[in-house]
Amino acid sequence: MGQIKVLDQNMINMIAAGEVIERPASVVKELMENSIDAGATKITVSIEDGGRKLISVTDDGCGMDGGDLAAAFEPHATSKLKTSEDLQGISTLGFRGEALASIASISQVKAVSRMKDSPGASCVEVDCGDKSDVSPASADYGTTIQVRDIFYKLPARRKFLRTANTEMEHITEHFIRIALANDGLDMALYHNGKEIYLLSGGQGVRGRIAELFSSYEFGEDLIETESSEKDLHISALLGKPSISRTNSKFQYVFLNGRFIRDKFISHAIKEAYRGCIEPNRFPVVFLFIKMPYENYDVNVHPTKIEVRFYNANLVHSQVLGALREKLLGTDLQMQARMPSGEGGVSSAGYRSGEVAGAMAEFFRKHQTVQTQRQFGVLPKNQFVLLHPAGGQTYSQTMQSQYVGAKEFLQIHDSFIIAEADDGFIIVDQHALHERIMYEELCRRVRESNLESQKLLIPESFELTDAQANALGANTELLEKLGIEITPFGPKTYAIQAFPSLLSKASPLDFVRDLLDLLTDKGLGLDAEGLLDEVLNMAACKAAIKAGQKLSDNEIEQLLADKDRTERVSRCPHGRPTVIKFTSAELEKQFGRK
């Protein structure tokens, strides 16, 4: 007797459900996508016990007659594909015909549906693959599908479900993705009878984001951009660097209304923000892409979140270009928001930074009074702090310099406070000078090789075999940088010339770090990316350091260079260079508003 048996169809469906239905959130996703494909204008999702007890999705779509309702729960039954040619340009969210059969094989399902021109509704029930006959029912037009006791006959699968709150978080995430892609629909989400979201259609993407993420107050921190080229339309709302996150949770990418994850697009987003945010931070991005359906394949994975582009390089370059151009053309200077309570947390829900918090406390406790012009007590280059409660002088005086009619001062030999038209700014002297140096280095490298200066005494050092190989493979890069290195003995080399623009950097330290970069990172970067990494490092090493005392002229020059340099709001590593405090914020802190 043979050992190979043909599995019955319900067992096949239960196995297939492992790919399609991972948890209750998968059910919500599949049912909501079916509602959208049915032309619904209103979708209501009701959940009990994180979806383990009940998942109910109601829509006002086209509905089904009795025959279609019975067939809908058969494996590979779908109205969205007719021939194999239809796979070449899938325009619907669903198409595989697996979801309803998979759901019905691992739960108790009741489906009621009515077409708009039908006098009554039809109902069918399925209990883990055991389907009832279709019966008449009373219901409004559209479809309601109730899914109860998911995995109740599969205890091995059910035990992997998490708490109700955790499962509800996954459900909410899928709801948010679909809601973002369909801002024209009325949508509602309830859990255990409690309203989670009640969304009105026609509010636009920005309005929908405001409702879905109200606690994050993205608001004015989102920049709109749009572009169309080569059958690829891109529209996006880009988060300013100040609202970046520690993970990619707030990167939402949609392709023709479908939420997707794609490594090419993720890389394009990362590259677009390069130099705008710190490398370990992730930007907030809502990206919507439209392109001909035949230009990509969605039939890659049962969950349909992954797609395969036929020209992935084009998609990458178009997304990168559109986002990068908008970011570089936008003033990304951080607008500081004074803490609204204890802990230095702003009303936007993020910390403005240690400097901003310190200055907020500084201005709450003290008032700055210019004494020379008002009282003639102190010299011009000093001012005194008066405690608002007792009127006693604060014992410490600080150095103050002037640029024309505007004041500025250096504190902790690291930060510069300068007057602005509607308030004041705090400048991180190292970060700002690093950006200025980086832009200058980029400009000079574009024009020609950097000018170099011969060292009076060559600096020698030893190399490992890996470093020597990296040195030999990057001679063109060294020439572009104006660095001349020659053999000086067995495994020993000497620095003969060094770029004059980096005169404040130690040639030996710089070259050693350069070799580390070339051996550690160089193999994974193209020529342009490697050059940019090197220029980042060069700018950092040549810039004014934190803790470095600056003269009046040096501060004046730094602020003047700031006004002459483009894109100075962030250092090359993405940290803010300037934080701005408005007069309105100060007046609020002093109780004037």
C-alpha positions as CSV (number, residue, x, y, z in Angstrom):
1,M,0.0,0.0,0.0
2,G,1.4,3.4,-1.0
3,Q,2.3,5.9,1.7
4,I,1.4,9.1,-0.3
5,K,-2.1,10.4,0.2
6,V,-3.8,13.3,-1.5
7,L,-4.9,15.8,1.1
8,D,-8.6,16.8,1.2
9,Q,-9.5,20.3,0.1
10,N,-10.2,21.6,3.6
11,M,-6.8,20.4,4.8
12,I,-5.2,22.2,1.8
13,N,-7.1,25.4,2.8
14,M,-5.9,25.1,6.4
15,I,-2.3,24.8,5.3
16,A,-2.7,27.7,2.9
17,A,-4.2,29.8,5.7
18,G,-0.8,29.7,7.4
19,E,0.6,31.9,4.6
20,V,-2.4,34.2,4.2
21,I,-3.8,34.4,7.7
22,E,-1.0,35.0,10.2
23,R,-3.2,36.6,12.9
24,P,-6.5,38.5,13.3
25,A,-5.0,41.5,11.6
26,S,-4.6,39.5,8.4
27,V,-8.3,38.8,8.4
28,V,-9.1,42.5,8.8
29,K,-6.7,43.4,5.9
30,E,-8.2,40.8,3.5
31,L,-11.8,41.7,4.3
32,M,-11.3,45.5,4.1
33,E,-9.5,45.0,0.7
34,N,-12.4,43.0,-0.6
35,S,-14.7,45.8,0.5
36,I,-12.7,48.4,-1.4
37,D,-12.6,46.1,-4.5
38,A,-16.4,45.9,-4.2
39,G,-16.6,49.7,-4.6
40,A,-17.6,50.5,-1.0
41,T,-17.8,54.1,0.1
42,K,-18.2,53.2,3.8
43,I,-16.5,50.5,5.8
44,T,-17.1,49.7,9.4
45,V,-14.8,47.3,11.3
46,S,-15.9,45.9,14.7
47,I,-13.5,43.9,16.9
48,E,-13.9,42.0,20.1
49,D,-11.1,40.7,22.3
50,G,-8.4,41.7,19.9
51,G,-10.0,39.8,17.1
52,R,-9.8,36.4,18.8
53,K,-13.5,36.5,19.6
54,L,-15.0,38.5,16.7
55,I,-14.0,40.3,13.6
56,S,-16.8,42.0,11.7
57,V,-16.4,44.0,8.5
58,T,-19.4,45.8,7.0
59,D,-19.4,47.7,3.7
60,D,-21.9,49.3,1.3
61,G,-20.3,47.9,-1.8
62,C,-21.9,46.1,-4.8
63,G,-22.8,43.0,-2.8
64,M,-23.2,39.4,-4.0
65,D,-26.2,37.3,-5.0
66,G,-26.7,33.8,-3.5
67,G,-24.7,32.0,-6.1
68,D,-21.6,34.2,-5.8
69,L,-21.9,34.2,-2.0
70,A,-21.7,30.4,-1.9
71,A,-18.8,30.3,-4.4
72,A,-16.8,33.1,-2.7
73,F,-15.6,30.6,0.0
74,E,-14.4,28.0,-2.4
75,P,-10.6,27.9,-2.9
76,H,-9.2,30.0,-5.7
77,A,-12.7,31.5,-6.4
78,T,-12.4,35.1,-7.6
79,S,-14.3,37.6,-9.8
80,K,-11.1,39.6,-10.4
81,L,-9.3,37.4,-12.9
82,K,-10.7,35.7,-16.0
83,T,-7.6,34.6,-18.0
84,S,-3.9,34.2,-17.4
85,E,-3.3,37.5,-19.3
86,D,-5.1,39.3,-16.5
87,L,-2.1,38.6,-14.2
88,Q,0.0,41.0,-16.3
89,G,-1.8,44.1,-15.0
90,I,-3.7,43.5,-11.8
91,S,-5.6,46.6,-10.7
92,T,-7.5,45.2,-7.7
93,L,-6.2,44.7,-4.2
94,G,-7.3,41.0,-4.1
95,F,-7.0,38.5,-7.0
96,R,-5.7,35.2,-5.7
97,G,-9.1,33.8,-4.5
98,E,-7.4,32.4,-1.3
99,A,-8.4,34.7,1.5
100,L,-12.0,33.8,2.1
101,A,-11.4,30.1,1.8
102,S,-8.4,30.3,4.2
103,I,-10.4,32.4,6.7
104,A,-13.4,30.0,6.6
105,S,-11.1,27.0,7.1
106,I,-9.8,28.2,10.5
107,S,-12.8,30.0,12.1
108,Q,-16.6,30.3,12.2
109,V,-17.8,32.6,9.4
110,K,-21.1,34.2,8.7
111,A,-21.5,36.2,5.6
112,V,-24.6,38.3,4.6
113,S,-24.7,40.1,1.3
114,R,-27.2,42.0,-0.8
115,M,-26.9,43.6,-4.2
116,K,-28.4,47.1,-4.8
117,D,-31.0,45.9,-7.2
118,S,-31.9,42.8,-5.1
119,P,-35.1,42.7,-3.1
120,G,-33.4,40.7,-0.3
121,A,-30.1,39.5,1.1
122,S,-28.5,36.1,1.2
123,C,-26.6,34.4,4.0
124,V,-24.1,31.6,4.3
125,E,-22.2,30.2,7.3
126,V,-19.0,28.2,7.3
127,D,-17.5,26.4,10.3
128,C,-13.9,25.5,9.7
129,G,-14.6,24.5,6.1
130,D,-18.1,23.0,6.7
131,K,-20.4,25.2,4.7
132,S,-24.1,25.6,5.0
133,D,-26.6,26.1,2.3
134,V,-27.3,29.7,1.2
135,S,-30.4,31.1,3.0
136,P,-32.4,34.3,2.6
137,A,-31.7,37.1,5.1
138,S,-32.7,40.7,5.9
139,A,-30.0,43.3,5.4
140,D,-29.1,46.6,3.7
141,Y,-27.2,46.4,0.5
142,G,-23.6,45.7,0.7
143,T,-21.8,42.9,2.6
144,T,-21.2,42.0,6.3
145,I,-18.7,39.2,7.1
146,Q,-18.4,38.1,10.7
147,V,-15.4,35.9,11.7
148,R,-15.5,34.3,15.2
149,D,-13.1,32.2,17.3
150,I,-10.2,32.3,14.9
151,F,-7.9,29.2,15.1
152,Y,-10.3,27.6,17.6
153,K,-9.7,24.1,16.0
154,L,-6.0,24.8,15.7
155,P,-4.8,25.2,19.3
156,A,-1.1,25.1,18.1
157,R,-1.8,28.3,16.1
158,R,-4.1,29.9,18.6
159,K,-1.5,29.7,21.4
160,F,0.8,31.9,19.4
161,L,-1.7,34.8,19.5
162,R,-0.7,37.6,21.8
163,T,-2.7,39.6,24.3
164,A,-5.9,41.4,23.1
165,N,-4.1,44.7,23.2
166,T,-1.1,43.4,21.1
167,E,-3.4,41.9,18.5
168,M,-5.4,45.1,18.4
169,E,-2.3,47.1,17.7
170,H,-1.7,44.9,14.6
171,I,-5.3,45.4,13.5
172,T,-5.1,49.1,14.0
173,E,-1.9,49.3,11.9
174,H,-3.6,47.5,9.0
175,F,-6.6,49.8,9.4
176,I,-4.4,52.8,9.3
177,R,-2.6,51.6,6.1
178,I,-5.8,51.1,4.2
179,A,-7.3,54.4,5.6
180,L,-4.3,56.4,4.3
181,A,-4.6,54.9,0.9
182,N,-8.3,55.6,0.7
183,D,-8.9,59.0,2.1
184,G,-12.2,59.4,0.1
185,L,-13.9,56.6,2.1
186,D,-15.9,56.8,5.3
187,M,-14.2,54.4,7.7
188,A,-14.7,53.3,11.3
189,L,-12.9,51.0,13.8
190,Y,-14.4,49.8,17.1
191,H,-12.9,47.5,19.8
192,N,-15.2,46.0,22.4
193,G,-17.8,48.6,21.5
194,K,-15.4,51.5,21.9
195,E,-14.8,53.8,19.0
196,I,-11.1,53.9,18.0
197,Y,-11.4,55.8,14.7
198,L,-14.3,57.5,13.0
199,L,-13.1,58.9,9.7
200,S,-14.9,61.0,7.2
201,G,-14.2,60.7,3.5
202,G,-13.1,63.6,1.3
203,Q,-10.7,65.2,3.8
204,G,-7.6,64.7,1.8
205,V,-4.4,62.9,2.8
206,R,-3.2,65.6,5.2
207,G,-6.5,65.7,7.0
208,R,-6.6,61.9,7.3
209,I,-3.0,61.9,8.7
210,A,-4.1,64.5,11.2
211,E,-7.0,62.2,12.4
212,L,-5.0,59.0,12.4
213,F,-1.9,60.5,14.1
214,S,-3.5,63.2,16.2
215,S,-1.4,62.4,19.2
216,Y,1.8,63.0,17.3
217,E,0.8,66.5,16.0
218,F,2.7,66.1,12.7
219,G,0.8,69.1,11.2
220,E,3.1,71.8,10.0
221,D,6.1,69.4,10.1
222,L,5.0,67.7,6.9
223,I,6.2,69.0,3.6
224,E,4.2,68.3,0.4
225,T,5.8,67.4,-2.9
226,E,4.7,66.0,-6.2
227,S,6.3,65.0,-9.5
228,S,5.3,63.2,-12.7
229,E,7.8,61.7,-15.1
230,K,8.1,58.6,-17.3
231,D,4.7,57.2,-16.4
232,L,5.5,57.5,-12.7
233,H,3.6,59.9,-10.5
234,I,4.8,60.6,-7.0
235,S,3.1,62.6,-4.3
236,A,4.4,62.7,-0.8
237,L,4.2,64.3,2.6
238,L,7.7,64.4,4.0
239,G,8.4,64.8,7.7
240,K,10.9,67.5,8.7
241,P,14.0,66.2,10.5
242,S,12.7,67.4,13.8
243,I,10.1,64.6,13.9
244,S,12.3,61.7,12.8
245,R,12.0,58.4,14.7
246,T,14.2,55.6,15.9
247,N,12.6,53.1,13.5
248,S,10.8,53.0,10.2
249,K,7.3,52.6,11.6
250,F,6.2,55.9,10.2
251,Q,7.3,55.3,6.6
252,Y,4.2,54.5,4.7
253,V,4.6,53.7,1.0
254,F,1.7,53.0,-1.3
255,L,1.7,51.8,-4.9
256,N,-1.6,52.4,-6.7
257,G,-3.4,52.3,-3.4
258,R,-1.7,49.2,-2.1
259,F,0.6,49.4,1.0
260,I,4.0,47.9,0.0
261,R,7.5,47.3,1.4
262,D,10.3,47.6,-1.1
263,K,14.0,47.7,-0.5
264,F,14.7,50.0,-3.5
265,I,12.2,52.6,-2.3
266,S,13.4,52.3,1.3
267,H,16.9,53.0,0.1
268,A,15.7,55.9,-1.9
269,I,14.1,57.4,1.1
270,K,17.2,56.9,3.2
271,E,19.4,58.5,0.6
272,A,17.0,61.5,0.1
273,Y,17.4,62.3,3.8
274,R,21.1,61.7,3.9
275,G,22.7,64.7,5.7
276,C,19.3,65.9,6.9
277,I,18.9,63.5,9.8
278,E,21.3,61.5,11.9
279,P,22.2,58.1,10.3
280,N,20.5,56.1,13.1
281,R,17.2,58.0,12.7
282,F,14.3,57.3,10.3
283,P,12.2,60.0,8.6
284,V,8.4,60.2,8.7
285,V,7.3,59.7,5.2
286,F,3.9,59.2,3.5
287,L,4.7,58.3,-0.1
288,F,2.1,57.6,-2.8
289,I,3.2,56.2,-6.2
290,K,1.1,55.7,-9.2
291,M,2.3,53.8,-12.3
292,P,0.9,51.5,-15.0
293,Y,-0.2,48.2,-13.5
294,E,1.8,46.3,-16.1
295,N,5.0,47.8,-14.9
296,Y,5.2,45.7,-11.8
297,D,4.2,42.3,-10.5
298,V,2.2,42.0,-7.3
299,N,1.9,38.2,-7.5
300,V,5.0,37.6,-5.5
301,H,3.8,36.6,-2.0
302,P,0.3,35.7,-0.7
303,T,0.3,38.7,1.6
304,K,0.7,40.9,-1.5
305,I,2.9,43.4,0.5
306,E,5.9,42.7,-1.7
307,V,6.0,43.7,-5.4
308,R,8.6,43.3,-8.1
309,F,9.3,46.3,-10.4
310,Y,10.3,45.6,-13.9
311,N,12.5,48.7,-13.8
312,A,13.5,49.0,-10.2
313,N,16.3,51.4,-10.9
314,L,13.9,53.9,-12.5
315,V,11.6,53.8,-9.5
316,H,14.6,54.3,-7.2
317,S,15.9,57.3,-9.1
318,Q,12.5,58.9,-9.5
319,V,11.7,58.6,-5.8
320,L,15.1,59.7,-4.7
321,G,15.1,62.7,-7.1
322,A,11.6,63.9,-6.1
323,L,12.2,63.7,-2.4
324,R,15.8,64.9,-2.4
325,E,15.0,68.0,-4.5
326,K,12.2,69.0,-2.2
327,L,14.2,68.6,1.0
328,L,17.2,70.5,-0.4
329,G,14.9,73.3,-1.5
330,T,13.2,73.6,1.9
331,D,14.3,75.6,5.0
332,L,14.7,72.8,7.6
333,Q,15.9,75.1,10.4
334,M,14.5,73.7,13.7
335,Q,11.9,75.8,15.3
336,A,12.2,75.3,19.1
337,R,9.2,74.9,21.1
338,M,9.4,75.7,24.8
339,P,8.6,72.9,27.2
340,S,4.9,72.9,28.2
341,G,5.6,71.0,31.4
342,E,8.2,69.2,33.5
343,G,10.9,67.2,31.7
344,G,11.6,69.5,28.8
345,V,9.0,67.9,26.5
346,S,7.5,70.1,23.9
347,S,3.9,70.3,22.9
348,A,4.8,68.3,19.8
349,G,5.8,65.4,21.9
350,Y,9.5,65.4,21.3
351,R,12.5,66.9,23.1
352,S,13.8,70.1,21.5
353,G,17.3,69.1,22.6
354,E,19.5,69.7,25.6
355,V,20.3,73.2,24.6
356,A,16.7,74.2,24.0
357,G,15.6,72.7,27.3
358,A,18.5,74.5,29.1
359,M,17.6,77.8,27.5
360,A,13.9,77.4,28.3
361,E,14.8,77.0,32.0
362,F,17.3,79.9,31.7
363,F,14.6,82.3,30.5
364,R,12.1,81.1,33.0
365,K,14.4,81.9,35.9
366,H,16.2,85.0,34.8
367,Q,15.7,88.2,32.8
368,T,18.4,89.6,30.7
369,V,18.9,93.3,31.1
370,Q,21.3,95.4,29.1
371,T,23.0,97.6,31.7
372,Q,25.4,99.7,29.8
373,R,22.8,101.4,27.6
374,Q,20.1,101.6,30.3
375,F,22.0,102.1,33.5
376,G,25.6,102.8,32.7
377,V,26.8,100.4,35.3
378,L,28.6,97.7,33.5
379,P,31.0,97.8,30.5
380,K,29.6,97.3,27.0
381,N,30.9,93.8,26.8
382,Q,29.0,92.5,29.8
383,F,25.4,92.1,30.9
384,V,23.8,91.0,34.2
385,L,21.0,88.6,35.0
386,L,18.3,89.7,37.4
387,H,16.3,87.2,39.3
388,P,12.6,88.1,38.6
389,A,11.4,87.3,42.2
390,G,13.9,89.2,44.3
391,G,15.6,91.7,41.9
392,Q,19.0,90.7,43.1
393,T,21.9,90.5,40.7
394,Y,23.0,87.2,39.5
395,S,26.7,86.9,40.3
396,Q,27.9,85.5,37.0
397,T,28.5,87.8,34.0
398,M,28.9,86.5,30.5
399,Q,30.9,87.8,27.6
400,S,28.9,89.5,24.9
401,Q,29.9,90.6,21.4
402,Y,28.1,92.7,18.8
403,V,27.6,92.5,15.1
404,G,26.3,95.8,14.0
405,A,23.2,96.5,16.1
406,K,22.7,92.8,16.9
407,E,24.1,91.0,20.0
408,F,25.5,87.6,20.2
409,L,27.3,85.6,22.9
410,Q,29.2,82.3,23.2
411,I,28.2,80.0,26.1
412,H,30.1,77.0,27.3
413,D,32.5,77.6,24.5
414,S,30.2,75.5,22.3
415,F,27.0,77.4,21.5
416,I,26.4,80.9,20.1
417,I,23.2,82.9,20.9
418,A,22.3,85.5,18.4
419,E,19.4,87.9,17.9
420,A,17.0,87.1,15.1
421,D,14.3,89.3,13.5
422,D,11.5,87.7,15.6
423,G,13.4,86.1,18.5
424,F,16.8,84.6,18.8
425,I,18.7,81.6,17.6
426,I,21.1,79.1,19.3
427,V,23.9,77.9,17.1
428,D,25.9,74.7,17.6
429,Q,29.3,76.1,16.5
430,H,30.7,72.7,15.5
431,A,27.7,71.5,13.6
432,L,27.3,74.8,11.7
433,H,31.0,75.0,10.8
434,E,30.9,71.3,9.8
435,R,28.1,72.0,7.3
436,I,29.9,75.1,6.0
437,M,33.1,73.1,5.5
438,Y,31.2,70.3,3.9
439,E,29.5,72.5,1.3
440,E,32.8,74.3,0.6
441,L,34.6,70.9,0.1
442,C,31.9,69.7,-2.2
443,R,32.0,72.8,-4.3
444,R,35.8,72.7,-4.7
445,V,35.8,68.9,-5.5
446,R,33.2,69.5,-8.2
447,E,35.4,72.1,-9.8
448,S,38.8,70.4,-9.4
449,N,41.1,68.6,-7.0
450,L,41.6,70.2,-3.6
451,E,44.6,72.4,-3.3
452,S,47.4,70.7,-1.4
453,Q,50.3,71.9,0.6
454,K,53.6,70.2,1.0
455,L,54.4,69.2,4.6
456,L,57.8,70.5,5.9
457,I,58.3,67.2,7.6
458,P,56.6,64.2,6.1
459,E,54.6,62.1,8.6
460,S,55.2,58.4,8.3
461,F,53.1,55.5,9.4
462,E,52.8,51.7,9.0
463,L,50.0,49.9,7.0
464,T,48.4,46.5,7.2
465,D,48.0,44.5,4.0
466,A,44.3,45.4,3.9
467,Q,45.1,49.1,4.3
468,A,47.8,49.0,1.7
469,N,45.4,47.3,-0.8
470,A,42.7,50.0,0.0
471,L,45.3,52.7,-0.5
472,G,46.3,51.3,-3.9
473,A,42.7,51.0,-5.0
474,N,41.8,54.6,-4.2
475,T,44.6,56.6,-5.7
476,E,42.2,58.7,-7.7
477,L,40.2,59.5,-4.6
478,L,43.4,60.6,-2.8
479,E,44.5,62.7,-5.7
480,K,41.0,64.4,-5.7
481,L,41.5,65.1,-2.0
482,G,44.9,66.6,-2.5
483,I,46.6,64.0,-0.3
484,E,50.0,62.7,-1.4
485,I,51.2,59.4,0.2
486,T,54.4,57.7,-0.9
487,P,56.2,54.5,0.2
488,F,58.8,55.1,2.9
489,G,60.1,51.7,3.7
490,P,58.8,48.1,4.3
491,K,55.1,48.5,5.1
492,T,55.7,52.1,5.9
493,Y,54.3,55.1,4.0
494,A,54.7,58.9,4.4
495,I,52.2,61.7,4.0
496,Q,54.0,64.2,1.7
497,A,51.2,66.7,1.0
498,F,47.8,67.5,2.6
499,P,44.9,69.7,1.5
500,S,45.3,73.3,2.7
501,L,41.6,73.6,3.4
502,L,42.0,71.0,6.2
503,S,44.9,72.8,7.8
504,K,43.3,72.5,11.2
505,A,43.1,68.7,11.0
506,S,46.0,66.4,11.9
507,P,47.2,64.9,8.7
508,L,48.2,61.6,10.4
509,D,45.0,61.2,12.3
510,F,43.0,62.1,9.2
511,V,44.8,59.6,7.0
512,R,44.4,56.8,9.6
513,D,40.7,57.4,9.9
514,L,40.5,57.6,6.1
515,L,42.1,54.2,5.8
516,D,39.8,52.7,8.3
517,L,36.8,54.1,6.3
518,L,38.2,52.7,3.1
519,T,38.7,49.2,4.5
520,D,35.5,49.1,6.6
521,K,33.0,50.9,4.4
522,G,34.7,51.3,1.0
523,L,33.7,47.9,-0.4
524,G,30.0,48.6,0.1
525,L,29.9,52.0,-1.5
526,D,30.0,53.3,-5.0
527,A,32.5,56.1,-5.9
528,E,30.0,58.9,-5.3
529,G,28.9,57.5,-1.9
530,L,32.5,56.9,-0.8
531,L,33.6,60.4,-1.7
532,D,30.6,61.8,0.2
533,E,31.6,59.7,3.3
534,V,35.1,61.0,3.0
535,L,34.0,64.7,2.7
536,N,31.7,64.2,5.7
537,M,34.7,63.0,7.7
538,A,36.9,65.8,6.4
539,A,34.4,68.5,7.3
540,C,34.0,67.1,10.8
541,K,37.7,67.0,11.5
542,A,38.4,70.5,10.0
543,A,35.5,72.2,11.7
544,I,35.5,74.3,14.9
545,K,35.3,72.1,17.9
546,A,32.8,72.1,20.7
547,G,34.5,73.6,23.7
548,Q,36.7,75.9,21.6
549,K,36.8,79.5,22.6
550,L,36.1,81.8,19.7
551,S,37.2,85.4,19.3
552,D,34.7,88.2,18.3
553,N,36.0,88.0,14.7
554,E,35.6,84.2,14.5
555,I,32.1,84.3,15.7
556,E,31.2,87.1,13.3
557,Q,32.8,85.2,10.5
558,L,31.0,82.0,11.3
559,L,27.6,83.8,11.4
560,A,28.4,85.6,8.1
561,D,29.3,82.3,6.5
562,K,26.1,80.8,7.7
563,D,24.1,83.4,5.8
564,R,26.1,82.8,2.6
565,T,25.9,79.0,2.7
566,E,22.9,76.9,1.4
567,R,21.3,74.1,3.4
568,V,22.9,75.1,6.7
569,S,20.0,73.9,8.9
570,R,21.7,70.5,9.4
571,C,25.2,69.2,9.7
572,P,26.3,66.5,7.2
573,H,25.4,63.9,9.8
574,G,21.8,65.2,10.1
575,R,22.0,67.0,13.4
576,P,20.5,70.5,13.7
577,T,23.0,73.4,13.5
578,V,20.5,76.1,14.6
579,I,17.5,76.1,16.9
580,K,15.3,79.1,16.7
581,F,13.2,80.6,19.5
582,T,10.5,83.0,18.5
583,S,9.4,86.1,20.5
584,A,6.0,84.6,20.9
585,E,7.4,81.6,22.7
586,L,9.4,83.8,25.0
587,E,6.4,86.0,25.8
588,K,4.4,82.9,26.5
589,Q,7.0,81.7,29.0
590,F,7.0,85.1,30.8
591,G,3.2,85.0,31.1
592,R,2.7,87.8,28.6
593,K,0.3,85.7,26.6
